Amino acid sequence: MIAGPGLLVDDDELYLRTLQRSLQKRGFTVVLAHTVAAATEAARLHRPEFALIDLRLGKESGLALIDPLKAVREDMKILLVTGYASIATAVEAIKRGADNYLTKPVTADAIVRALNDEIESDSAPENTMVPLSRVEWEHIQQALSETDGNISAAARLLGMHRRSLQRKLAKRPGPERKLPDEPGE
């Protein structure tokens, strides 16, 4: 059971603060970092038991953090999270020493289960469904990342009109929803 401090590394400040509050409600103490350099420094100062690292940290890769974090504390449990999951990056993360690979959006409960080795590599809790709007949001974010935030270029990449993309960006997707119980249970 992980009980000590943790390190959360993501370039999305709102996501980090939300995740920090959720994990604190579950009894975890966490330190936040937004860059590879800040995460390395925070790890040296706090020697966390675990690190939750986003694959993409602006122009940097979260994969680059695995070795330096393991050098600070060899037994640190490392969870890599990403909205751009692929088999290649999952394999690379595990080869470098990550303990788990989770896809966004990931809930605090799924993170706790991963930290306690209660799940395999699936971040979606049983009986929940990720809304289509959330999947679309992550796809749009990937396109924006690939075009360095250029909305016109991202719209072309996604095959939609720029104004349509701007309307979609004005809306945030909803949370995961619990599936209804099956009849007869």
N, C-alpha and C positions, 0 to 999 in steps of 0.2 A: 504494500500500500504506500503510495507516494504521499508524504506529509509535509515535506519541506518546501522551500520557495521555488517558484517557477519563473521562467522567462518567456514572454510573449513577444514575437518579432513579426511585425507587419507594417507596411507603409500606409495603410488605411487607419488613420487615427480614430475615427468613429467606431470602426469594427473592433479595434483594440480595447478602447474604453468599455464598450459593451461587453466584450468577452471577459475583461478584467472584473467587472462587477458581477457577472454570472459566476465566475470561478470563486470570487471572494465569498459569495453567498453559500458556496459549497465547502468553505473552510480553507481555501487555498490562498497563499500570499504570492502575488506575482509582481514582477518588474516588467516594464514596457520598454521596447526599443523599436526604432523605425528604420534603422540602417544596419548594415553588416558591422561597421565600425562601432556603433553605439551598442549593438548586441554583444560584441566581443568584450568591450569594456565593462558592460553590466555583468557579464558572466564572471569576469575576473573579480569584480567587487563582491558579488552576492553568492557565487558558487551554487547556482540553482540545481535542484534535483532533476528538473525536466525543462525542456524548451519546446515551445510550439512555434514553428518557423513557417512563414509563407514562402512559397516557391519563388515568387516574383516580388522583389523589393525595389520598386522603381526600375532602374537600369541594372540592378544587381540581382544575383541569384541566391536564393536561400540555401542552395546546395553548397555554396562556398562557406557557409557557416558551420557545417557539420564537423569538419576536422578541427577548427579552432576551438569549438565548444567541447569536443571530446578531449582535447589537449588540456583544457582547464579542469575538467572533471570527467574521468574516463567512464564512470558509471551513470552519467547524465542520460536520462531517457529523452530521446529526440523524436518529436512528431512533426512531420512535414505536412502542411496543408496547402491546397491549391484549388483554384477555380478552373484550372486548365489541366485536368488529369490526363495522363497518358501512361501507357505501359512502360515506355522508355524512361520517363522521369521517375516512375515508381521504382523500377529496377535500379536506376542510378542512385537514387536516394538510399535504398537498402544496402547497396554495395558500399556506399560511403559511410554507412553506420547508423542511418536513421532506424528507429525502432518501429515506426508505423507511418503510413502514408494515408492521409484523409482528404476527401474532396469537400470543397466548400459548396454550399453553406454547411458548416459543421456546428452542432449544438454543444453546449457546455457539458451536457450529460454524455454525449458521445466521446468527448475528450477525456472525461473522467474514466469512462469504461476503457478507452484505449490506454490510458496511463496505468490502469489496473489489469491490463491484459485480458479484458473481458470480451473484446470483440476482435474480429480478424481485421481486414483492411476496409471494411464497409463503414462509412461514417453515418449513414442514415439509420436512425433507430427503427426497430421493428414496429410495424403498424403506423408508419408515418409516410407522408408523401411530400416531396418537394414540389411546390406549385410551379406550373409552367412559366409564370411570370418571373420566378427566381432563376430558372434555367436560362430564360431569354436574357435576363439582366446580366448574368455571368458571361454569356456569349458576347453581349454588347461590350462589357468591360474588357474582354479579351481583345476584341477588335480595336477598341480605343487604345489599349496598351500597345498593340502592334503598329498603330499609326501615330504614336506619340501624342495622343489626345486630340488629334485633328478630327473634328466631327464630320467634315465633308468627306475626308478620305475614309473614315470608318463607315460612313453611310454607303459609300461606293463599294467597300469591301463586303458589307452585309447585304448589298443589293436593295437598298431602300432609299427613299428620299431623305435629304438632310433634315427637313422639318419633322418628318415622322420620327426620326431618331431623337431629335431634340424633345419631342413630346414624351417619348418612352423614357428618356433620361430624367425627365421632371418627376416621374413616378418611381417610388422605391417598391421592390417586391415584398410580398407578405411572408410571414413565417411558415414553417412546415406545418402541415395539418394532420391531425390524427385521423386515421381511416376508420370508418364506421365498423362496428363489430358485425361479423357475419351472422345472418339469420340462423336461428336454431342453436346458438351457443349459449 
